[in-house]
């Protein structure tokens, strides 16, 4: 049984320009252009966290059509400042991984953006289990974004997920992901990351 690993971090923002400005100010490096997700009515910008991991800042695209279903990562109900809200795991075979996943992770859906093609588990209500602390799951069909992004010498040092039911969350995701950078602890539902940067360790709230 092949387990997944952290694919990317999801930073949600009220607008894409606001999210890009926040991250560029926090990290001192430019974001790379991402693209649009027509199925979800969202758009993003990207940042390399190494050859196999990246960060995306994502927001509702005001110029896109309103989808007839919930947007992913609960973006329909996002309010407040730009912040890290979710994380995503790259698995070898999404249908097989979904059989081991907790209820509510979603249905495998084929998505495309430019030359990128991937299958992602999309939940009906746009929300992930454990108050959004469970990871999104995807498998890439061919090229991945991370290797083609400019290397800004920033790396994911640690990802900490907290939840009141930390033990249940750990049990639920154990068959899905194995990554030394990941830890799960008791606390309010939240996701936090520590990034190794040329200017030292930076916490991404």
N, CA, C and O of each residue as an XYZ file, in Angstrom:
820
protein
N       0.846     -1.197      0.000
C       0.000      0.000      0.000
C       0.879      1.244      0.000
O       1.547      1.530      0.994
N       0.886      1.978     -1.094
C       1.708      3.180     -1.200
C       0.979      4.360     -0.566
O      -0.180      4.632     -0.878
N       1.682      5.056      0.333
C       1.093      6.212      0.995
C       1.451      7.496      0.261
O       2.421      7.550     -0.495
N       0.653      8.523      0.498
C       0.904      9.814     -0.119
C       1.844     10.662      0.706
O       2.271     10.272      1.792
N       2.161     11.836      0.170
C       2.967     12.813      0.895
C       2.410     14.200      0.633
O       1.595     14.392     -0.269
N       2.854     15.159      1.421
C       2.345     16.517      1.274
C       2.661     17.033     -0.125
O       3.816     17.044     -0.549
N       1.629     17.454     -0.829
C       1.790     18.002     -2.172
C       1.875     19.523     -2.132
O       2.808     20.116     -2.674
N       0.891     20.150     -1.484
C       0.940     21.607     -1.403
C       0.135     22.148     -0.231
O      -0.718     21.464      0.335
N       0.430     23.385      0.112
C      -0.298     24.133      1.133
C      -1.291     25.050      0.438
O      -1.031     25.542     -0.661
N      -2.431     25.278      1.083
C      -3.479     26.120      0.511
C      -3.676     27.348      1.399
O      -4.112     27.236      2.545
N      -3.350     28.510      0.859
C      -3.561     29.781      1.544
C      -4.767     30.450      0.896
O      -4.743     30.759     -0.295
N      -5.812     30.672      1.668
C      -7.028     31.287      1.144
C      -6.992     32.789      1.360
O      -6.396     33.285      2.315
N      -7.650     33.505      0.442
C      -7.638     34.967      0.525
C      -8.938     35.520     -0.050
O      -9.565     34.901     -0.910
N      -9.333     36.693      0.436
C     -10.542     37.343     -0.069
C     -10.386     37.700     -1.543
O     -11.333     37.578     -2.318
N      -9.194     38.139     -1.926
C      -8.877     38.391     -3.335
C      -7.479     37.857     -3.605
O      -6.656     37.756     -2.695
N      -7.219     37.521     -4.849
C      -5.912     36.976     -5.190
C      -4.817     38.015     -4.992
O      -3.745     37.689     -4.483
N      -5.066     39.255     -5.384
C      -4.041     40.294     -5.238
C      -3.693     40.532     -3.781
O      -2.531     40.768     -3.449
N      -4.686     40.472     -2.913
C      -4.438     40.633     -1.478
C      -3.585     39.482     -0.948
O      -2.663     39.696     -0.161
N      -3.895     38.269     -1.379
C      -3.129     37.113     -0.927
C      -1.702     37.135     -1.412
O      -0.784     36.818     -0.655
N      -1.498     37.507     -2.670
C      -0.140     37.598     -3.224
C       0.664     38.647     -2.467
O       1.817     38.405     -2.112
N       0.072     39.802     -2.220
C       0.768     40.874     -1.507
C       1.152     40.435     -0.096
O       2.246     40.743      0.377
N       0.257     39.720      0.571
C       0.532     39.245      1.928
C       1.732     38.301      1.946
O       2.638     38.454      2.765
N       1.732     37.332      1.042
C       2.805     36.340      1.036
C       4.133     36.936      0.585
O       5.181     36.596      1.134
N       4.100     37.817     -0.403
C       5.346     38.430     -0.865
C       5.950     39.303      0.226
O       7.171     39.380      0.355
N       5.106     39.958      1.006
C       5.606     40.771      2.121
C       6.147     39.880      3.234
O       7.181     40.183      3.829
N       5.448     38.781      3.513
C       5.865     37.883      4.591
C       7.169     37.168      4.271
O       8.037     37.026      5.132
N       7.300     36.720      3.028
C       8.431     35.869      2.653
C       9.531     36.599      1.891
O      10.652     36.100      1.794
N       9.222     37.770      1.351
C      10.239     38.568      0.669
C      10.640     38.037     -0.691
O      11.726     38.346     -1.182
N       9.772     37.235     -1.311
C      10.064     36.704     -2.650
C       8.807     36.843     -3.502
O       7.704     36.899     -2.956
N       8.945     36.900     -4.831
C       7.767     37.024     -5.689
C       7.047     35.690     -5.870
O       7.674     34.632     -5.920
N       5.724     35.763     -5.967
C       4.919     34.598     -6.302
C       4.964     34.372     -7.809
O       5.174     35.311     -8.576
N       4.769     33.142     -8.224
C       4.682     32.817     -9.644
C       3.220     32.822    -10.081
O       2.319     32.528     -9.296
N       3.009     33.160    -11.339
C       1.644     33.173    -11.868
C       1.073     31.769    -11.875
O       1.754     30.813    -12.247
N      -0.167     31.650    -11.466
C      -0.854     30.366    -11.501
C      -1.818     30.329    -12.666
O      -1.402     30.325    -13.825
N      -3.100     30.302    -12.364
C      -4.090     30.288    -13.429
C      -5.491     30.198    -12.877
O      -5.719     30.420    -11.688
N      -6.431     29.870    -13.747
C      -7.839     29.817    -13.384
C      -8.323     28.368    -13.305
O      -7.789     27.473    -13.961
N      -9.356     28.171    -12.478
C     -10.013     26.868    -12.346
C     -11.485     27.065    -12.719
O     -12.309     27.339    -11.846
N     -11.822     26.930    -13.996
C     -13.193     27.220    -14.453
C     -14.271     26.421    -13.715
O     -15.349     26.944    -13.436
N     -13.983     25.164    -13.400
C     -14.983     24.337    -12.730
C     -15.338     24.871    -11.352
O     -16.459     24.688    -10.877
N     -14.372     25.537    -10.708
C     -14.556     26.009     -9.345
C     -14.755     27.524     -9.239
O     -15.112     28.027     -8.173
N     -14.529     28.247    -10.329
C     -14.660     29.695    -10.268
C     -13.618     30.343     -9.387
O     -13.893     31.334     -8.711
N     -12.407     29.778     -9.395
C     -11.314     30.310     -8.567
C     -10.073     30.533     -9.428
O     -10.002     30.087    -10.573
N      -9.108     31.227     -8.855
C      -7.801     31.373     -9.500
C      -6.731     31.429     -8.426
O      -7.028     31.654     -7.253
N      -5.449     31.217     -8.841
C      -4.394     31.091     -7.845
C      -3.070     31.659     -8.332
O      -2.909     32.002     -9.503
N      -2.132     31.749     -7.404
C      -0.731     32.033     -7.675
C       0.074     31.021     -6.867
O      -0.421     30.484     -5.876
N       1.319     30.756     -7.287
C       2.072     29.633     -6.738
C       3.448     30.053     -6.226
O       4.000     31.079     -6.625
N       3.983     29.222     -5.326
C       5.326     29.434     -4.794
C       5.978     28.083     -4.550
O       5.390     27.219     -3.899
N       7.180     27.894     -5.065
C       7.909     26.639     -4.865
C       8.313     26.465     -3.410
O       8.788     27.397     -2.762
N       8.114     25.250     -2.912
C       8.647     24.863     -1.600
C       9.607     23.684     -1.768
O       9.811     22.896     -0.844
N      10.186     23.579     -2.953
C      11.092     22.485     -3.245
C      10.650     21.754     -4.499
O       9.659     22.135     -5.121
N      11.369     20.714     -4.874
C      11.086     20.023     -6.135
C       9.776     19.246     -6.159
O       9.297     18.893     -7.236
N       9.182     18.971     -4.992
C       7.967     18.165     -4.977
C       6.855     18.770     -4.124
O       5.837     18.120     -3.885
N       7.038     20.004     -3.665
C       6.058     20.640     -2.791
C       5.932     22.105     -3.181
O       6.908     22.734     -3.592
N       4.732     22.641     -3.052
C       4.548     24.053     -3.360
C       3.441     24.642     -2.496
O       2.777     23.932     -1.740
N       3.258     25.921     -2.619
C       2.208     26.651     -1.920
C       1.346     27.337     -2.967
O       1.856     27.872     -3.951
N       0.042     27.319     -2.751
C      -0.840     28.106     -3.608
C      -1.635     29.078     -2.748
O      -2.110     28.723     -1.670
N      -1.773     30.306     -3.236
C      -2.742     31.225     -2.657
C      -3.918     31.229     -3.617
O      -3.739     31.379     -4.825
N      -5.116     31.064     -3.083
C      -6.295     30.853     -3.915
C      -7.419     31.768     -3.453
O      -7.551     32.070     -2.267
N      -8.229     32.205     -4.421
C      -9.351     33.086     -4.125
C     -10.432     32.892     -5.170
O     -10.182     32.352     -6.248
N     -11.628     33.335     -4.843
C     -12.707     33.339     -5.825
C     -12.341     34.306     -6.945
O     -11.899     35.428     -6.697
N     -12.531     33.855     -8.171
C     -12.253     34.687     -9.338
C     -13.504     35.512     -9.660
O     -14.514     34.950    -10.083
N     -13.454     36.841     -9.465
C     -14.660     37.652     -9.679
C     -15.108     37.699    -11.133
O     -16.245     38.073    -11.421
N     -14.224     37.322    -12.049
C     -14.572     37.358    -13.472
C     -15.092     36.014    -13.995
O     -15.495     35.902    -15.153
N     -15.078     35.007    -13.134
C     -15.532     33.672    -13.544
C     -17.018     33.507    -13.288
O     -17.602     34.216    -12.469
N     -17.617     32.576    -13.989
C     -19.025     32.259    -13.767
C     -19.209     31.596    -12.409
O     -18.343     30.856    -11.942
N     -20.329     31.868    -11.792
C     -20.661     31.238    -10.516
C     -20.921     29.747    -10.747
O     -21.821     29.408    -11.515
N     -20.174     28.855    -10.117
C     -20.434     27.421    -10.314
C     -21.764     27.022     -9.689
O     -22.258     27.682     -8.774
N     -22.340     25.927    -10.198
C     -23.614     25.450     -9.658
C     -23.403     24.450     -8.533
O     -24.296     23.665     -8.214
N     -22.225     24.481     -7.938
C     -21.898     23.593     -6.828
C     -20.959     24.363     -5.889
O     -20.487     25.451     -6.220
N     -20.704     23.788     -4.734
C     -19.834     24.445     -3.759
C     -18.396     24.504     -4.264
O     -17.908     23.551     -4.872
N     -17.724     25.617     -4.013
C     -16.301     25.724     -4.343
C     -15.484     24.917     -3.337
O     -15.894     24.732     -2.191
N     -14.324     24.443     -3.783
C     -13.450     23.678     -2.898
C     -12.881     24.556     -1.788
O     -12.928     25.784     -1.857
N     -12.344     23.898     -0.768
C     -11.711     24.522      0.395
C     -12.638     25.515      1.100
O     -12.180     26.459      1.743
N     -13.946     25.290      0.969
C     -14.945     26.113      1.662
C     -14.813     27.601      1.323
O     -15.132     28.458      2.147
N     -14.345     27.903      0.116
C     -14.096     29.300     -0.253
C     -15.373     30.129     -0.343
O     -15.317     31.355     -0.245
N     -16.515     29.487     -0.526
C     -17.766     30.242     -0.571
C     -18.039     30.955      0.750
O     -18.777     31.939      0.784
N     -17.453     30.467      1.825
C     -17.721     31.028      3.149
C     -16.466     31.637      3.777
O     -16.439     31.915      4.976
N     -15.433     31.842      2.964
C     -14.195     32.387      3.522
C     -14.362     33.869      3.859
O     -14.871     34.647      3.052
N     -13.928     34.242      5.051
C     -13.897     35.640      5.477
C     -12.630     35.873      6.278
O     -11.972     34.923      6.701
N     -12.290     37.130      6.485
C     -11.144     37.453      7.321
C      -9.867     37.596      6.523
O      -9.893     37.643      5.293
N      -8.736     37.665      7.233
C      -7.454     37.902      6.569
C      -6.950     36.688      5.805
O      -7.389     35.561      6.035
N      -6.027     36.941      4.899
C      -5.340     35.866      4.187
C      -4.674     34.936      5.195
O      -4.024     35.400      6.132
N      -4.833     33.625      5.009
C      -4.242     32.690      5.976
C      -4.193     31.278      5.389
O      -4.891     30.951      4.429
N      -3.346     30.461      6.001
C      -3.259     29.048      5.642
C      -4.518     28.345      6.139
O      -4.806     28.359      7.336
N      -5.262     27.736      5.232
C      -6.521     27.097      5.616
C      -6.531     25.595      5.399
O      -7.250     24.877      6.094
N      -5.748     25.106      4.448
C      -5.831     23.684      4.085
C      -4.483     23.164      3.615
O      -3.534     23.922      3.414
N      -4.428     21.866      3.448
C      -3.245     21.220      2.889
C      -3.715     20.066      2.014
O      -4.821     19.551      2.179
N      -2.867     19.680      1.097
C      -3.249     18.646      0.140
C      -2.177     17.572      0.048
O      -0.981     17.854      0.108
N      -2.633     16.345     -0.098
C      -1.755     15.176     -0.166
C      -1.783     14.607     -1.582
O      -2.845     14.465     -2.187
N      -0.623     14.292     -2.087
C      -0.472     13.652     -3.400
C      -0.408     12.142     -3.187
O       0.478     11.641     -2.495
N      -1.349     11.429     -3.784
C      -1.403      9.969     -3.636
C      -1.162      9.314     -5.002
O      -1.448      9.913     -6.039
N      -0.639      8.089     -4.998
C      -0.370      7.417     -6.281
C      -1.637      7.150     -7.092
O      -1.666      7.388     -8.299
N      -2.682      6.656     -6.428
C      -3.927      6.308     -7.104
C      -5.092      6.841     -6.272
O      -5.377      6.307     -5.200
N      -5.760      7.876     -6.746
C      -6.815      8.513     -5.954
C      -7.989      7.582     -5.656
O      -8.417      7.531     -4.503
N      -8.534      6.845     -6.625
C      -9.675      5.969     -6.294
C      -9.345      4.970     -5.188
O     -10.163      4.714     -4.305
N      -8.139      4.410     -5.247
C      -7.732      3.447     -4.219
C      -7.576      4.129     -2.867
O      -7.969      3.568     -1.843
N      -7.004      5.337     -2.849
C      -6.821      6.069     -1.599
C      -8.162      6.461     -0.987
O      -8.310      6.452      0.235
N      -9.135      6.802     -1.820
C     -10.444      7.184     -1.303
C     -11.134      6.038     -0.582
O     -11.956      6.268      0.306
N     -10.807      4.806     -0.955
C     -11.389      3.658     -0.264
C     -10.881      3.564      1.174
O     -11.538      2.980      2.035
N      -9.710      4.142      1.424
C      -9.123      4.116      2.769
C      -9.381      5.405      3.541
O      -9.055      5.499      4.725
N      -9.967      6.397      2.875
C     -10.121      7.724      3.460
C     -11.370      7.813      4.330
O     -12.307      7.034      4.156
N     -11.384      8.760      5.263
C     -12.597      8.957      6.060
C     -13.750      9.462      5.207
O     -13.538     10.023      4.132
N     -14.959      9.262      5.688
C     -16.143      9.717      4.966
C     -16.099     11.232      4.780
O     -15.628     11.967      5.648
N     -16.595     11.677      3.637
C     -16.675     13.113      3.398
C     -15.509     13.708      2.660
O     -15.479     14.919      2.442
N     -14.537     12.895      2.264
C     -13.374     13.430      1.552
C     -13.735     13.862      0.135
O     -13.070     14.724     -0.439
N     -14.780     13.270     -0.430
C     -15.227     13.715     -1.747
C     -15.168     12.630     -2.805
O     -14.884     11.465     -2.526
N     -15.447     13.053     -4.028
C     -15.498     12.168     -5.186
C     -14.384     12.562     -6.154
O     -14.158     13.749     -6.390
N     -13.692     11.576     -6.711
C     -12.612     11.854     -7.667
C     -13.157     12.623     -8.868
O     -14.116     12.197     -9.512
N     -12.527     13.762     -9.156
C     -12.976     14.654    -10.224
C     -11.778     15.048    -11.084
O     -10.741     15.449    -10.556
N     -11.914     14.937    -12.392
C     -10.821     15.303    -13.301
C     -10.820     16.826    -13.508
O     -11.849     17.428    -13.813
N      -9.634     17.429    -13.334
C      -9.467     18.869    -13.472
C      -8.311     19.160    -14.412
O      -7.385     18.359    -14.539
N      -8.369     20.305    -15.066
C      -7.301     20.721    -15.973
C      -7.068     22.218    -15.831
O      -8.005     22.995    -15.649
N      -5.788     22.608    -15.918
C      -5.419     24.026    -15.973
C      -4.182     24.138    -16.839
O      -3.084     23.777    -16.417
N      -4.359     24.642    -18.057
C      -3.238     24.687    -18.986
C      -2.766     23.278    -19.301
O      -3.549     22.425    -19.719
N      -1.469     23.044    -19.094
C      -0.902     21.722    -19.373
C      -1.049     20.761    -18.198
O      -0.679     19.593    -18.307
N      -1.585     21.239    -17.075
C      -1.715     20.408    -15.883
C      -3.040     19.658    -15.886
O      -4.095     20.225    -16.170
N      -2.961     18.378    -15.566
C      -4.152     17.542    -15.474
C      -4.043     16.742    -14.180
O      -3.012     16.129    -13.904
N      -5.105     16.753    -13.399
C      -5.069     16.006    -12.153
C      -6.467     15.566    -11.753
O      -7.470     16.132    -12.189
N      -6.507     14.538    -10.908
C      -7.752     14.064    -10.311
C      -7.732     14.473     -8.841
O      -6.750     14.250     -8.133
N      -8.832     15.074     -8.398
C      -8.892     15.532     -7.013
C     -10.213     15.117     -6.388
O     -11.253     15.093     -7.046
N     -10.149     14.792     -5.106
C     -11.369     14.470     -4.370
C     -12.083     15.772     -4.029
O     -11.540     16.615     -3.314
N     -13.302     15.932     -4.542
C     -14.088     17.135     -4.317
C     -15.325     16.764     -3.512
O     -16.118     15.923     -3.936
N     -15.489     17.390     -2.352
C     -16.653     17.094     -1.517
C     -17.859     17.890     -1.993
O     -17.718     18.968     -2.571
N     -19.021     17.360     -1.750
C     -20.257     17.977     -2.238
C     -20.480     19.360     -1.643
O     -20.960     20.262     -2.329
N     -20.132     19.533     -0.359
C     -20.362     20.827      0.287
C     -19.120     21.725      0.294
O     -19.140     22.809      0.877
N     -18.038     21.271     -0.354
C     -16.831     22.079     -0.422
C     -15.964     22.030      0.822
O     -14.928     22.692      0.877
N     -16.369     21.261      1.818
C     -15.647     21.207      3.088
C     -14.991     19.850      3.275
O     -15.514     18.824      2.840
N     -13.853     19.861      3.920
C     -13.142     18.625      4.221
C     -13.436     18.186      5.646
O     -13.760     19.023      6.489
N     -13.332     16.882      5.938
C     -13.632     16.375      7.278
C     -12.744     16.992      8.357
O     -11.728     17.627      8.072
N     -13.163     16.784      9.598
C     -12.444     17.302     10.765
C     -12.260     18.823     10.668
O     -11.166     19.356     10.856
N     -13.388     19.501     10.365
C     -13.386     20.967     10.320
C     -12.341     21.519      9.360
O     -11.742     22.566      9.611
N     -12.127     20.801      8.254
C     -11.161     21.247      7.259
C      -9.732     20.878      7.546
O      -8.835     21.248      6.789
N      -9.493     20.149      8.633
C      -8.119     19.769      8.990
C      -7.651     18.508      8.269
O      -6.447     18.267      8.172
N      -8.577     17.706      7.767
C      -8.180     16.581      6.923
C      -7.663     17.130      5.594
O      -8.105     18.191      5.152
N      -6.745     16.433      4.961
C      -6.159     16.977      3.732
C      -7.043     16.785      2.517
O      -7.822     15.834      2.449
N      -6.920     17.695      1.551
C      -7.416     17.412      0.229
C      -6.554     16.319     -0.379
O      -5.383     16.187     -0.021
N      -7.104     15.540     -1.285
C      -6.339     14.450     -1.902
C      -6.385     14.565     -3.411
O      -7.430     14.843     -3.998
N      -5.229     14.345     -4.035
C      -5.167     14.420     -5.488
C      -4.098     13.493     -6.022
O      -3.201     13.065     -5.295
N      -4.205     13.192     -7.292
C      -3.137     12.493     -8.005
C      -2.948     13.194     -9.342
O      -3.915     13.525    -10.027
N      -1.694     13.413     -9.701
C      -1.363     14.119    -10.935
C      -1.316     13.151    -12.109
O      -0.816     12.033    -11.983
N      -1.836     13.584    -13.244
C      -1.758     12.797    -14.478
C      -0.685     13.433    -15.351
O      -0.987     14.224    -16.245
N       0.558     13.084    -15.087
C       1.660     13.679    -15.833
C       2.381     14.751    -15.038
O       2.698     14.559    -13.864
N       2.640     15.890    -15.688
C       3.454     16.951    -15.093
C       2.828     17.489    -13.806
O       1.607     17.551    -13.659
N       3.711     17.876    -12.879
C       3.300     18.505    -11.631
C       3.812     19.944    -11.605
O       4.798     20.256    -12.273
N       3.153     20.831    -10.839
C       3.582     22.234    -10.812
C       4.938     22.454    -10.156
O       5.750     23.236    -10.649
N       5.185     21.761     -9.037
C       6.350     22.084     -8.208
C       7.682     22.103     -8.967
O       8.435     23.065     -8.813
N       8.010     21.097     -9.771
C       9.331     21.083    -10.414
C       9.549     22.225    -11.401
O      10.688     22.543    -11.742
N       8.471     22.839    -11.858
C       8.598     23.874    -12.882
C       8.488     25.293    -12.335
O       8.490     26.254    -13.105
N       8.393     25.435    -11.017
C       8.317     26.759    -10.414
C       9.715     27.296    -10.118
O      10.625     26.512     -9.844
N       9.905     28.617    -10.167
C      11.209     29.190     -9.794
C      11.565     28.827     -8.356
O      10.741     28.970     -7.453
N      12.787     28.359     -8.147
C      13.228     27.979     -6.802
C      13.653     29.226     -6.046
O      14.653     29.859     -6.384
N      12.887     29.572     -5.021
C      13.160     30.761     -4.208
C      13.904     30.402     -2.922
O      13.995     31.225     -2.012
N      14.435     29.186     -2.841
C      15.189     28.717     -1.669
C      14.328     28.719     -0.413
O      14.817     28.978      0.687
N      13.039     28.427     -0.588
C      12.118     28.286      0.541
C      11.659     26.834      0.598
O      11.310     26.242     -0.423
N      11.662     26.271      1.799
C      11.284     24.872      1.977
C      10.290     24.736      3.128
O      10.324     25.503      4.090
N       9.412     23.754      3.012
C       8.496     23.439      4.102
C       9.266     22.678      5.171
O       9.724     21.558      4.945
N       9.404     23.302      6.344
C      10.117     22.652      7.446
C       9.185     21.781      8.276
O       9.562     20.686      8.693
N       7.970     22.263      8.515
C       7.025     21.512      9.342
C       5.609     21.966      9.066
O       5.359     23.138      8.785
N       4.691     21.028      9.148
C       3.261     21.316      9.033
C       2.584     20.742     10.269
O       2.656     19.541     10.532
N       1.927     21.613     11.022
C       1.273     21.196     12.266
C      -0.238     21.360     12.125
O      -0.735     22.449     11.839
N      -0.946     20.271     12.328
C      -2.404     20.279     12.286
C      -2.917     20.063     13.698
O      -2.510     19.113     14.367
N      -3.806     20.935     14.161
C      -4.386     20.781     15.499
C      -5.892     20.601     15.385
O      -6.543     21.193     14.524
N      -6.434     19.766     16.278
C      -7.869     19.505     16.276
C      -8.247     18.898     17.636
O      -7.449     18.164     18.220
N      -9.459     19.196     18.151
C      -9.864     18.604     19.432
C      -9.851     17.079     19.418
O      -9.603     16.439     20.439
N     -10.123     16.505     18.241
C     -10.106     15.048     18.101
C      -8.847     14.625     17.348
O      -8.911     13.953     16.318
N      -7.708     15.035     17.887
C      -6.431     14.796     17.201
C      -6.156     13.308     16.998
O      -5.643     12.912     15.952
N      -6.491     12.487     17.981
C      -6.219     11.053     17.849
C      -7.054     10.446     16.720
O      -6.553      9.656     15.920
N      -8.328     10.824     16.667
C      -9.190     10.315     15.600
C      -8.716     10.799     14.237
O      -8.757     10.046     13.264
N      -8.263     12.055     14.156
C      -7.744     12.587     12.899
C      -6.484     11.835     12.485
O      -6.323     11.493     11.314
N      -5.594     11.578     13.433
C      -4.364     10.842     13.132
C      -4.667      9.444     12.595
O      -4.043      8.987     11.637
N      -5.627      8.778     13.219
C      -6.014      7.437     12.778
C      -6.617      7.496     11.370
O      -6.364      6.623     10.539
N      -7.417      8.538     11.114
C      -8.102      8.654      9.826
C      -7.132      8.887      8.667
O      -7.338      8.375      7.566
N      -6.068      9.667      8.923
C      -5.165      9.993      7.817
C      -3.942      9.080      7.752
O      -3.168      9.148      6.797
N      -3.765      8.231      8.760
C      -2.599      7.333      8.765
C      -2.519      6.445      7.528
O      -1.416      6.202      7.038
N      -3.655      5.942      6.994
C      -3.565      5.112      5.779
C      -3.371      5.921      4.494
O      -3.281      5.348      3.408
N      -3.305      7.260      4.616
C      -3.261      8.104      3.434
C      -1.921      8.777      3.214
O      -1.488      8.938      2.073
N      -1.259      9.172      4.289
C      -0.075     10.017      4.148
C       0.997      9.635      5.157
O       0.705      9.328      6.313
N       2.239      9.660      4.697
C       3.391      9.490      5.576
C       4.411     10.540      5.175
O       4.990     10.481      4.090
N       4.623     11.503      6.064
C       5.516     12.612      5.755
C       6.127     13.110      7.053
O       5.404     13.505      7.967
N       7.443     13.094      7.143
C       8.125     13.469      8.376
C       7.882     14.921      8.767
O       8.119     15.298      9.915
N       7.419     15.730      7.841
C       7.173     17.136      8.148
C       5.835     17.367      8.845
O       5.571     18.465      9.335
N       5.000     16.348      8.891
C       3.637     16.468      9.393
C       3.524     16.012     10.841
O       4.083     14.983     11.220
N       2.791     16.789     11.655
C       2.454     16.368     13.015
C       1.028     16.804     13.329
O       0.548     17.815     12.815
N       0.356     16.028     14.180
C      -1.029     16.293     14.565
C      -1.101     16.387     16.078
O      -0.575     15.526     16.783
N      -1.759     17.443     16.584
C      -1.815     17.692     18.028
C      -3.220     18.121     18.442
O      -4.030     18.535     17.613
N      -3.487     18.014     19.725
C      -4.766     18.454     20.278
C      -4.796     19.978     20.332
O      -3.827     20.617     20.742
N      -5.914     20.546     19.916
C      -6.070     21.997     19.946
C      -7.272     22.414     19.138
O      -8.025     21.570     18.651
N      -7.458     23.710     18.993
C      -8.535     24.210     18.142
C      -8.245     23.820     16.687
O      -7.081     23.700     16.306
N      -9.286     23.622     15.875
C      -9.051     23.260     14.469
C      -8.206     24.318     13.759
O      -8.625     25.467     13.620
N      -7.027     23.924     13.316
C      -6.126     24.883     12.667
C      -5.024     24.130     11.934
O      -4.710     22.978     12.232
N      -4.447     24.841     10.956
C      -3.283     24.338     10.226
C      -2.224     25.433     10.260
O      -2.520     26.592      9.972
N      -1.000     25.076     10.609
C       0.101     26.042     10.638
C       1.325     25.414      9.995
O       1.542     24.207     10.099
N       2.120     26.237      9.331
C       3.329     25.739      8.665
C       4.513     26.605      9.031
O       4.384     27.809      9.257
N       5.671     25.967      9.085
C       6.930     26.688      9.291
C       7.767     26.529      8.033
O       8.035     25.415      7.584
N       8.175     27.654      7.473
C       8.919     27.658      6.225
C      10.350     28.086      6.479
O      10.609     29.096      7.133
N      11.270     27.300      5.951
C      12.698     27.651      5.981
C      12.959     28.622      4.848
O      12.757     28.277      3.683
N      13.404     29.832      5.164
C      13.646     30.854      4.144
C      15.068     31.379      4.277
O      15.718     31.123      5.290
N      15.567     32.104      3.284
C      16.904     32.710      3.391
C      17.020     33.649      4.570
O      18.126     33.942      5.023
N      15.875     34.133      5.081
C      15.879     35.046      6.234
C      15.532     34.353      7.540
O      15.223     35.012      8.532
N      15.581     33.016      7.545
C      15.266     32.274      8.763
C      13.921     31.580      8.692
O      13.272     31.560      7.646
N      13.510     31.012      9.813
C      12.265     30.262      9.891
C      11.095     31.233     10.002
O      11.109     32.140     10.834
N      10.084     31.037      9.158
C       8.909     31.902      9.147
C       7.674     31.039      9.357
O       7.495     30.014      8.699
N       6.815     31.476     10.298
C       5.564     30.759     10.523
C       4.491     31.309      9.597
O       4.298     32.520      9.489
N       3.798     30.393      8.932
C       2.690     30.769      8.055
C       1.403     30.478      8.808
O       1.022     29.319      8.968
N       0.734     31.523      9.268
C      -0.475     31.299     10.085
C      -1.680     30.978      9.211
O      -2.777     30.761      9.727
